[in-house]
């Protein structure tokens, strides 16, 4: 008998709507094998990180050719948020060579950087229990992955712009609060867009807002305390030498994947509760 059908659990669910939603979310996490999907997203995220920064560096190199300092700000800000290997990513460089080589290299980098967003669509469809035959084909998945790339790119521009405004204002304490609030707002926009559009489920903004706010707050906490959290989780990993950095990055990505999918499970649980009346 599943733990959700235990008489005591059933009685608690009948007495409290909040407990009912929590139990439904946890049960969905189990039934949809969301932990497994989180591991898959961690793997795809690891593969996506380097081509994503390579593509971003190359594109911004063209767009901001006359303003290299702005290019460094836009690239450096997200790199600083990646624990342990941010400095290594900073030396990723960009794609060069002839126009044909540039086009092929940039296309390959963009294609590679879509892996995580394609995997995310499959995980969301699992959460919403979309039948396999009703899911998007390869072309639609890749086109939707472009939405994910555009949203991530826009969020980084917003983060850098917010930091620049706070710096110009010269208000340290209020500035930290502004960055914190702005970070939550940016994460709300990013996660809400992903929950809304990267699935075949018939979702609305009303459907996805609870999980969006929940995940956005935790995402912001991870971004501000990412290095400290992964250091504690991987305490003693220095035994593995340089490989410890890879373990730290995988731990950091795994936390983000888990929070992201848990927010999606919360949305699905609330939607089912509303549909049941």
C-alpha positions as CSV (number, residue, x, y, z in Angstrom):
1,X,0.0,0.0,0.0
2,X,1.4,3.4,-1.0
3,X,2.2,5.7,2.0
4,X,-0.3,8.2,0.6
5,X,-3.1,5.7,1.2
6,X,-2.3,5.1,4.9
7,X,-5.3,5.9,7.0
8,X,-3.5,8.5,9.1
9,X,-2.2,10.3,5.9
10,X,-5.7,10.2,4.4
11,X,-7.3,11.7,7.5
12,X,-4.6,14.5,7.5
13,X,-5.2,15.2,3.9
14,X,-9.0,15.5,4.4
15,X,-8.5,17.9,7.3
16,X,-5.9,20.2,5.7
17,X,-5.7,21.5,2.2
18,X,-2.0,22.5,2.7
19,X,-1.1,19.0,3.8
20,X,-3.1,17.5,0.9
21,X,-1.1,19.6,-1.6
22,X,2.3,18.7,0.1
23,X,1.4,15.0,0.0
24,X,0.3,15.2,-3.6
25,X,3.5,17.0,-4.6
26,X,5.7,14.4,-2.8
27,X,3.7,11.6,-4.3
28,X,4.0,13.1,-7.8
29,X,7.7,13.4,-7.3
30,X,7.8,9.6,-6.6
31,X,5.4,8.5,-9.3
32,X,6.9,10.6,-12.1
33,X,10.5,9.5,-11.1
34,X,11.3,13.2,-10.9
35,X,14.5,12.4,-9.0
36,X,15.7,10.4,-12.0
37,X,14.8,13.3,-14.3
38,X,16.7,15.6,-12.0
39,X,19.8,13.5,-12.5
40,X,19.3,13.6,-16.3
41,X,19.0,17.4,-16.2
42,X,22.1,17.6,-14.1
43,X,24.0,15.6,-16.8
44,X,22.5,17.7,-19.6
45,X,23.2,20.9,-17.7
46,X,26.8,19.9,-17.4
47,X,27.0,19.3,-21.1
48,X,25.2,22.5,-21.9
49,X,27.2,24.9,-19.7
50,X,30.3,25.1,-21.8
51,X,28.8,25.4,-25.3
52,X,26.3,27.9,-23.9
53,X,29.1,30.2,-22.7
54,X,31.0,29.7,-25.9
55,X,28.0,30.7,-28.0
56,X,27.3,33.7,-25.7
57,X,30.9,34.9,-25.8
58,X,30.9,34.7,-29.6
59,X,27.6,36.4,-30.2
60,X,28.3,39.2,-27.7
61,X,31.8,39.6,-29.3
62,X,30.0,40.7,-32.5
63,X,27.2,42.7,-31.0
64,X,29.4,44.6,-28.5
65,X,32.5,44.8,-30.6
66,X,32.9,48.5,-29.8
67,X,32.2,48.0,-26.1
68,X,34.4,45.1,-24.8
69,X,33.9,46.2,-21.1
70,X,30.1,45.6,-21.5
71,X,30.7,42.3,-23.0
72,X,32.9,41.2,-20.1
73,X,30.2,42.3,-17.6
74,X,27.5,40.3,-19.4
75,X,29.6,37.2,-19.6
76,X,31.4,37.6,-16.3
77,X,28.2,38.0,-14.1
78,X,26.8,34.5,-14.8
79,X,30.2,33.0,-14.6
80,X,30.7,34.3,-11.1
81,X,27.6,32.5,-10.0
82,X,29.0,29.1,-11.0
83,X,30.8,27.7,-8.0
84,X,34.5,26.6,-8.3
85,X,34.8,26.7,-12.1
86,X,33.6,30.3,-12.8
87,X,37.3,31.3,-13.4
88,X,37.7,28.4,-15.8
89,X,34.6,29.4,-17.8
90,X,36.0,32.9,-18.0
91,X,38.8,31.6,-20.2
92,X,36.4,29.7,-22.5
93,X,37.1,32.1,-25.4
94,X,35.1,32.4,-28.5
95,X,34.7,30.8,-31.9
96,X,36.9,32.3,-34.6
97,X,38.2,31.5,-38.1
98,X,36.5,32.0,-41.5
99,X,32.8,32.9,-41.8
100,X,32.0,29.3,-42.7
101,X,33.9,27.9,-39.8
102,X,32.3,30.6,-37.6
103,X,28.8,29.7,-38.7
104,X,29.4,25.9,-38.3
105,X,31.1,26.4,-34.9
106,X,28.4,28.8,-33.6
107,X,25.6,26.5,-34.9
108,X,27.2,23.5,-33.2
109,X,27.6,25.4,-29.9
110,X,24.0,26.6,-30.0
111,X,22.8,23.1,-30.8
112,X,24.8,21.7,-27.9
113,X,23.5,24.4,-25.5
114,X,19.9,23.2,-26.1
115,X,20.4,19.8,-24.5
116,X,19.3,20.9,-21.0
117,X,16.2,22.7,-22.4
118,X,15.2,19.7,-24.5
119,X,15.6,17.4,-21.4
120,X,13.6,19.9,-19.3
121,X,10.6,19.6,-21.7
122,X,10.6,15.8,-21.2
123,X,10.8,16.2,-17.4
124,X,7.9,18.7,-17.4
125,X,5.8,16.4,-19.7
126,X,6.4,13.6,-17.2
127,X,5.2,15.8,-14.3
128,X,2.0,16.6,-16.2
129,X,1.6,13.0,-17.3
130,X,1.5,13.8,-21.1
131,X,1.3,10.5,-23.2
132,X,4.4,9.9,-25.2
133,X,2.5,10.1,-28.5
134,X,1.2,13.5,-27.6
135,X,4.6,15.1,-26.9
136,X,6.4,17.5,-29.1
137,X,8.6,16.2,-31.9
138,X,12.3,16.9,-32.3
139,X,11.8,20.1,-34.3
140,X,9.3,21.6,-31.9
141,X,11.5,20.7,-28.9
142,X,14.5,22.4,-30.4
143,X,12.4,25.5,-31.3
144,X,11.1,25.6,-27.7
145,X,14.7,25.2,-26.5
146,X,15.4,28.5,-28.2
147,X,12.8,30.1,-25.9
148,X,14.8,28.8,-22.9
149,X,18.1,30.2,-24.3
150,X,16.5,33.6,-25.0
151,X,15.0,33.8,-21.5
152,X,18.3,32.9,-19.9
153,X,20.1,35.4,-22.0
154,X,17.6,38.1,-21.2
155,X,17.8,37.3,-17.5
156,X,21.6,37.8,-17.5
157,X,21.2,41.2,-19.2
158,X,18.6,42.1,-16.6
159,X,20.9,41.0,-13.7
160,X,23.9,43.1,-15.0
161,X,21.6,46.1,-15.6
162,X,20.3,45.9,-12.1
163,X,23.8,45.6,-10.6
164,X,24.9,48.6,-12.7
165,X,22.0,50.7,-11.5
166,X,22.6,49.8,-7.8
167,X,26.3,50.6,-8.2
168,X,25.5,54.0,-9.7
169,X,23.1,54.8,-6.9
170,X,25.8,54.3,-4.3
171,X,23.5,52.8,-1.6
172,X,25.2,49.7,-0.3
173,X,22.6,48.4,2.1
174,X,19.6,49.3,0.0
175,X,21.5,48.1,-3.0
176,X,21.8,44.6,-1.6
177,X,18.1,44.5,-0.9
178,X,17.4,45.8,-4.5
179,X,19.6,43.1,-5.9
180,X,17.9,40.4,-3.8
181,X,14.4,41.5,-4.8
182,X,15.5,42.0,-8.4
183,X,17.0,38.5,-8.4
184,X,13.7,37.0,-7.2
185,X,11.8,39.0,-9.9
186,X,14.2,37.8,-12.6
187,X,13.9,34.2,-11.5
188,X,10.1,34.5,-11.4
189,X,10.2,35.6,-15.0
190,X,12.6,32.9,-16.1
191,X,10.9,30.0,-14.3
192,X,7.4,31.2,-15.1
193,X,8.2,31.3,-18.8
194,X,9.7,27.8,-18.7
195,X,6.8,26.3,-16.7
196,X,4.4,28.0,-19.1
197,X,5.9,27.2,-22.5
198,X,8.3,24.2,-22.2
199,X,5.6,21.5,-21.9
200,X,2.7,20.1,-24.0
201,X,0.4,20.5,-21.0
202,X,-2.3,23.1,-21.3
203,X,-0.9,25.5,-18.7
204,X,-1.8,29.1,-18.0
205,X,0.0,31.8,-16.0
206,X,-2.5,31.1,-13.1
207,X,-1.6,27.5,-13.2
208,X,2.2,28.0,-12.9
209,X,2.5,30.9,-10.6
210,X,2.7,29.0,-7.2
211,X,5.5,26.7,-8.2
212,X,7.2,29.7,-10.0
213,X,7.3,31.8,-6.8
214,X,8.4,28.8,-4.7
215,X,11.2,27.8,-7.0
216,X,12.3,31.4,-7.7
217,X,12.9,32.1,-4.0
218,X,15.0,29.0,-3.6
219,X,16.9,29.7,-6.9
220,X,17.8,33.1,-5.5
221,X,19.0,31.6,-2.3
222,X,21.1,29.1,-4.3
223,X,22.6,31.9,-6.4
224,X,23.6,33.9,-3.4
225,X,24.9,31.0,-1.3
226,X,25.9,28.6,-4.1
227,X,29.5,28.2,-3.3
228,X,28.9,27.9,0.5
229,X,26.2,25.3,-0.1
230,X,28.2,23.1,-2.5
231,X,31.3,23.4,-0.3
232,X,29.4,22.0,2.7
233,X,27.8,19.3,0.6
234,X,31.1,18.2,-0.8
235,X,33.2,18.7,2.4
236,X,36.2,16.5,2.1
237,X,36.0,16.3,-1.7
238,X,39.5,17.8,-1.9
239,X,40.7,14.1,-1.6
240,X,39.7,13.9,-5.3
241,X,42.0,16.8,-6.3
242,X,41.0,18.7,-9.4
243,X,38.0,16.3,-9.9
244,X,36.5,18.0,-6.7
245,X,35.5,21.0,-8.9
246,X,33.5,18.7,-11.2
247,X,31.7,17.2,-8.2
248,X,31.0,20.6,-6.8
249,X,29.5,21.8,-10.1
250,X,27.4,18.6,-10.5
251,X,26.1,19.1,-6.9
252,X,25.2,22.8,-7.7
253,X,23.4,21.8,-10.9
254,X,21.6,19.0,-9.1
255,X,20.2,21.4,-6.5
256,X,18.9,23.7,-9.2
257,X,17.3,20.8,-11.2
258,X,15.6,19.4,-8.1
259,X,14.2,22.8,-7.1
260,X,13.0,23.4,-10.7
261,X,11.2,20.1,-11.0
262,X,9.7,20.3,-7.5
263,X,8.2,23.6,-8.4
264,X,6.6,21.9,-11.5
265,X,5.3,19.1,-9.3
266,X,3.7,21.7,-7.0
267,X,1.9,23.3,-10.0
268,X,0.6,19.9,-11.2
269,X,-0.6,19.0,-7.7
270,X,-2.5,22.2,-7.3
271,X,-4.0,22.0,-10.8
272,X,-5.3,18.4,-10.1
273,X,-6.8,19.6,-6.8
274,X,-8.6,22.5,-8.6
275,X,-9.8,20.1,-11.3
276,X,-11.2,17.7,-8.7
277,X,-13.3,20.5,-7.2
